[in-house]
Amino acid sequence: MNNISRMLLAMGAGCVLLASAGEAGAQANPYRQYSSTSFVNGNLKQAFQKQWRGTAAGAHSGATLEPVKLPLSVSSFRPVSAPVMHKRVAASIQDLDAEPREELEGALLELLKGYDQLLEDNDEQRLKNNLAGAFNFLFISSYYALKNGQELTEAQQESMLEQVNAAIAMGLKERRMSDREKQEMYESVVLSGTLILGLYNEGRDKGRPEQMKTARELAKELLGQMMGITLDKVRISGDTVRID
């Protein structure tokens, strides 16, 4: 399968996510199938919001608030199987024949492998099989698309990673998750981030503004659904990222 076909299939998966992200009450919701029960019903949005409220309150009060620095091990897990979410995403798309569905599975699996390669290329193996790293990647990819290619510095990314890691630790105190659930969540978030990034970059490089628009819409929906973040609440000061 050539790169264009692969991207078109990935776009189809992204559009399914976008169309169904807000349909929480629907009985047959592809987004729920994509993200798994733990991803939708047990996601960390509430814990993230608690973390954001705490940091924002400290900032508004004028207090000096140091990021909560916890070891990344609090959000790491041991994979229990080979990747699974690429098959679940493909299965969620209706009216897809067997061959295109198999091609989509392969394309999405390549996206998961691409994330692993990205971590290796950037000497960031600490973030492999790590929920904080995956959610931070989703945030960075979404910010990039929504800000039309503007990137966060390494220090700003690290600031956000520390806050995400602390929020995950908070969330896991309130709701225990098995390694299988963590793996499904991790793969889902990684796929979300790579779809946003891939759609945006492909649209930019090929002069396809509608594709870039789709990437931005997907980023906006998934940031809100998964992390409780809207771009207007993101505050950057020097090396520090804060969410009001």
TAFEN-V9909 format. One record per residue. N is the residue number from 1. RES is the residue in one letter. PHI is phi in whole degrees, -180 to 180 (NA if undefined). D_LAST is the distance of its C-alpha to the last C-alpha in Angstrom with 2 decimals. Layout:
# TAFEN-V9909
{{N | RES | PHI | D_LAST} {N | RES | PHI | D_LAST}}
This chain:
# TAFEN-V9909
{{1 | M | NA | 44.04} {2 | N | -78 | 43.03} {3 | N | -64 | 39.55} {4 | I | -66 | 39.39} {5 | S | -61 | 40.32} {6 | R | -62 | 37.85} {7 | M | -69 | 34.99} {8 | L | -63 | 36.14} {9 | L | -66 | 36.13} {10 | A | -64 | 32.65} {11 | M | -61 | 31.59} {12 | G | -60 | 33.20} {13 | A | -64 | 31.14} {14 | G | -63 | 27.92} {15 | C | -67 | 29.01} {16 | V | -62 | 29.82} {17 | L | -60 | 26.33} {18 | L | -65 | 24.85} {19 | A | -67 | 27.38} {20 | S | -108 | 26.95} {21 | A | -61 | 23.27} {22 | G | -95 | 22.80} {23 | E | -98 | 26.17} {24 | A | -63 | 25.31} {25 | G | -89 | 28.38} {26 | A | -70 | 30.86} {27 | Q | -73 | 33.56} {28 | A | -108 | 34.23} {29 | N | -108 | 30.85} {30 | P | -58 | 31.12} {31 | Y | -64 | 27.43} {32 | R | -66 | 28.14} {33 | Q | -65 | 31.19} {34 | Y | -61 | 29.39} {35 | S | -92 | 26.62} {36 | S | 76 | 28.76} {37 | T | -58 | 28.30} {38 | S | -66 | 26.23} {39 | F | -74 | 23.86} {40 | V | -85 | 23.18} {41 | N | -83 | 23.83} {42 | G | -119 | 22.86} {43 | N | -71 | 19.96} {44 | L | -100 | 17.04} {45 | K | -56 | 14.39} {46 | Q | -63 | 14.30} {47 | A | -66 | 14.23} {48 | F | -59 | 11.39} {49 | Q | -64 | 9.28} {50 | K | -62 | 10.71} {51 | Q | -65 | 9.89} {52 | W | -63 | 6.13} {53 | R | -61 | 6.56} {54 | G | -65 | 9.00} {55 | T | -71 | 7.61} {56 | A | -66 | 4.86} {57 | A | -62 | 8.06} {58 | G | -66 | 10.20} {59 | A | -67 | 8.80} {60 | H | -71 | 9.10} {61 | S | -80 | 12.41} {62 | G | 89 | 13.78} {63 | A | -76 | 14.66} {64 | T | -85 | 15.31} {65 | L | -114 | 13.50} {66 | E | -81 | 15.44} {67 | P | -59 | 14.33} {68 | V | -75 | 16.25} {69 | K | -103 | 19.22} {70 | L | -119 | 21.28} {71 | P | -62 | 24.17} {72 | L | -63 | 23.60} {73 | S | -61 | 26.47} {74 | V | -66 | 24.29} {75 | S | -117 | 23.18} {76 | S | -92 | 26.54} {77 | F | -152 | 29.35} {78 | R | -104 | 32.96} {79 | P | -59 | 33.82} {80 | V | -105 | 36.43} {81 | S | -162 | 37.84} {82 | A | -65 | 37.90} {83 | P | -53 | 34.99} {84 | V | -126 | 34.90} {85 | M | -74 | 32.04} {86 | H | -63 | 33.77} {87 | K | -71 | 36.53} {88 | R | -68 | 34.29} {89 | V | -62 | 32.50} {90 | A | -62 | 35.92} {91 | A | -67 | 37.28} {92 | S | -79 | 34.58} {93 | I | -90 | 35.85} {94 | Q | -79 | 38.68} {95 | D | 57 | 41.93} {96 | L | -114 | 41.84} {97 | D | -68 | 45.22} {98 | A | -61 | 45.89} {99 | E | -67 | 46.13} {100 | P | -62 | 42.94} {101 | R | -65 | 41.09} {102 | E | -65 | 42.50} {103 | E | -66 | 41.50} {104 | L | -65 | 37.91} {105 | E | -55 | 37.85} {106 | G | -64 | 39.14} {107 | A | -64 | 36.64} {108 | L | -70 | 33.66} {109 | L | -63 | 35.29} {110 | E | -64 | 35.56} {111 | L | -65 | 31.80} {112 | L | -63 | 31.29} {113 | K | -66 | 33.93} {114 | G | -63 | 32.38} {115 | Y | -65 | 29.15} {116 | D | -59 | 31.39} {117 | Q | -67 | 33.18} {118 | L | -60 | 30.02} {119 | L | -64 | 29.15} {120 | E | -65 | 32.75} {121 | D | -63 | 32.92} {122 | N | -99 | 29.89} {123 | D | 53 | 31.17} {124 | E | -120 | 28.19} {125 | Q | -63 | 30.29} {126 | R | -62 | 28.05} {127 | L | -95 | 25.65} {128 | K | -73 | 28.48} {129 | N | 55 | 28.34} {130 | N | -134 | 24.92} {131 | L | -65 | 22.10} {132 | A | -61 | 19.33} {133 | G | -63 | 21.09} {134 | A | -66 | 21.44} {135 | F | -66 | 17.85} {136 | N | -66 | 16.88} {137 | F | -63 | 19.66} {138 | L | -61 | 18.36} {139 | F | -64 | 14.97} {140 | I | -63 | 17.00} {141 | S | -65 | 19.53} {142 | S | -68 | 17.21} {143 | Y | -60 | 15.40} {144 | Y | -59 | 18.99} {145 | A | -70 | 20.29} {146 | L | -71 | 17.64} {147 | K | -101 | 17.84} {148 | N | 56 | 21.63} {149 | G | 93 | 22.51} {150 | Q | -76 | 20.11} {151 | E | -108 | 19.83} {152 | L | -82 | 17.63} {153 | T | -72 | 19.78} {154 | E | -60 | 21.06} {155 | A | -65 | 19.19} {156 | Q | -67 | 15.81} {157 | Q | -62 | 16.89} {158 | E | -67 | 17.93} {159 | S | -59 | 14.67} {160 | M | -67 | 12.99} {161 | L | -59 | 16.18} {162 | E | -62 | 16.03} {163 | Q | -70 | 12.72} {164 | V | -63 | 14.11} {165 | N | -62 | 17.38} {166 | A | -65 | 16.15} {167 | A | -66 | 14.52} {168 | I | -64 | 17.87} {169 | A | -59 | 19.83} {170 | M | -63 | 18.12} {171 | G | -66 | 18.86} {172 | L | -73 | 22.39} {173 | K | -70 | 23.15} {174 | E | -88 | 22.73} {175 | R | -145 | 24.47} {176 | R | -72 | 27.08} {177 | M | -130 | 27.71} {178 | S | -76 | 30.92} {179 | D | -62 | 31.25} {180 | R | -64 | 32.30} {181 | E | -63 | 29.12} {182 | K | -65 | 27.06} {183 | Q | -64 | 29.28} {184 | E | -63 | 28.84} {185 | M | -64 | 25.05} {186 | Y | -58 | 25.18} {187 | E | -63 | 27.61} {188 | S | -63 | 25.69} {189 | V | -68 | 22.44} {190 | V | -61 | 24.59} {191 | L | -62 | 26.48} {192 | S | -61 | 23.43} {193 | G | -64 | 22.21} {194 | T | -72 | 25.79} {195 | L | -64 | 26.47} {196 | I | -60 | 23.55} {197 | L | -65 | 24.60} {198 | G | -65 | 28.25} {199 | L | -63 | 28.11} {200 | Y | -66 | 26.21} {201 | N | -65 | 28.50} {202 | E | -63 | 31.61} {203 | G | -63 | 30.81} {204 | R | -66 | 30.26} {205 | D | -69 | 33.35} {206 | K | -99 | 35.57} {207 | G | 66 | 34.49} {208 | R | -117 | 33.19} {209 | P | -61 | 30.39} {210 | E | -65 | 30.34} {211 | Q | -69 | 29.66} {212 | M | -64 | 26.72} {213 | K | -63 | 25.45} {214 | T | -60 | 25.93} {215 | A | -62 | 23.94} {216 | R | -67 | 20.95} {217 | E | -65 | 21.28} {218 | L | -65 | 21.60} {219 | A | -61 | 18.53} {220 | K | -62 | 16.41} {221 | E | -64 | 18.08} {222 | L | -73 | 17.99} {223 | L | -61 | 14.34} {224 | G | -69 | 13.64} {225 | Q | -66 | 16.67} {226 | M | -95 | 16.42} {227 | M | -125 | 12.89} {228 | G | 68 | 10.93} {229 | I | -115 | 9.02} {230 | T | -118 | 9.49} {231 | L | -62 | 10.05} {232 | D | -69 | 8.76} {233 | K | -95 | 5.04} {234 | V | -82 | 6.55} {235 | R | -121 | 7.18} {236 | I | -120 | 10.65} {237 | S | -134 | 12.69} {238 | G | 63 | 16.14} {239 | D | -91 | 16.31} {240 | T | -109 | 12.80} {241 | V | -112 | 10.03} {242 | R | -132 | 6.47} {243 | I | -117 | 3.80} {244 | D | -71 | 0.00}}
